[in-house]
Amino acid sequence: MKRILIVTLILLFTIPNAVFSESITSIANPKCPQTENLVKPNSKDKKELISALSKIIPKVYGTDPNYNEWQIEKIEPASSLTGFEKNYYGIAVTFCGKKVANYSWFVRLRFPKLLPAQSASLGEIYIVKELKKGWIPWFQYH
């Protein structure tokens, strides 16, 4: 009986970790981009980023039909955030340093299919533009 209990506990703790480790890692451990070839946010790139979101969002949120439709609520350089939202800039600095934070875009999305659940329908991601690789999402906050 003791052996069965131990095996059950091992399976209970290892299977979910193996199945969900990728999504947990993307939220808990951001992949900080290299800073050498990052492009400083500018108004011209904002339009380009808006167009690129149709390719970025499926990479970040997967193919779940709930994430097929989305609306942009905010898209701004992280360093330009003000008021309470300045905390999102602080999150970027904490995870990847000031240089990456200064080159990052903060994007807040709303996924209407998940409404009325306000928190579940919210998406917040940090994205940088790299000179050769293009747009790179490096942290998914929601």
N, C-alpha and C positions, 0 to 999 in steps of 0.2 A: 504493500500500500504506500509506503514511504517513497519507494522508487517511482511509482506511477505519479505521485504528487510532484516530485522533483522534475520528472520529464515534462509533465504538463506545464509547470511554471516556466521551464526553459523555453518551451514552444510558445507559450503565451507572450513572453517578452522578446523573443527573437523574430518571430514571423511578422508582427506589425512593424517592427523596426526595419526589416528588409523590404517590406511592401511600401512603407510610407517614408523611408529615409530620404528620398530625393526631394520631396516637397518640404519636409522639415528642414533639410539642409539649405534649401534656397531661401527660406525665411530666416533661419537662425544664423547662418553663416554666409554673409554676402561674399560674392567673388569680386574683390576690388580690382578694377581695371588698372593696367599699367598707365602711368601718367605721361610718358614721353610724347605720344602722338594724339593727345586729346584735343578736341576743338572747343574753344570757349563758346558758350551759348550766345546766340545772336538772333535777331528777329527773322532773318532769312532762313535760318535753320529750323525755326519753329514750324513753318509751313511744311518743311521736309519731314520733320518728326511726326507731325499730324498724319501725313501720308504713310509713313513707315509703321504707324501703330497697327495697321491691319496685318502686318507680318509679325510684329513684336508680341502682340497680345496672345495669339495662340501658342507661341513659344513659352510664355510666362505662365499662362493659365490653363494650357492644355486644350483638348478638343471637346470638353464638356459643353453640350448645347446651351447651358445657362450663360456661357461666356461668349456666345456668338454675336450677341448684340451688346453694344456698349455706347456710352456717351461720355465725352470729355467734360469734366467739371472744372478742372484746373490743369494748365500746362504752363510751367514757368521755370526759369532757372532757379535752382534751389537757393542760390545766394541772394535772390531777389525777394524771397518770401518775407512777409512782414507779420506783425502781430503774433497771435498764437501759432500761426503756421511757421514762424521762424524756428520752432522746435523741430520741424522736419529737416531743416538745414543742419541743425545740431545732430540729428540722427546720422546724417550722411558724414559729418565730420567725425563723429564717434566711431563709426564703422570703418571708414576708409581714409580719413585724414582730410585736411582742409583743401588740398589741391584737387582731389577727386570731387569733393563737395562743390568746389567753385566751378567745376566743369560739368556738373550734373544738372539734368532737367528733372523736375518733380512733376509727375503726372498722376492726377486723381481721376479715376474712372467710376462710372456708375453702370452696373449691370442690371437693366430693368427686369429681366426674367427672375431675379432673386428678390425683388421687392415684394412685400413691404419690409423685409428684414434689412434695416438700414446698414448694419455692420457687415452682414454677409454680401450685400450688393455693392459694397465699396471696394475699389481696387486702388492701391497706391504703389507706384513703382518709381525707381530712380533709373535714369538712362543717361549714358554719355555717348558722344559721337567721337569715334576714333577715326583718324585720318584715312587709314587704309581699309579698316574692317567695317566702317559705317556705324550704325546705331547698335549699342550694346546695353541691354538691360542688366543692371548689376545687383539690384536689390528689390525684392518684393515685400513691401511692408504689410499690405493687406492683399 
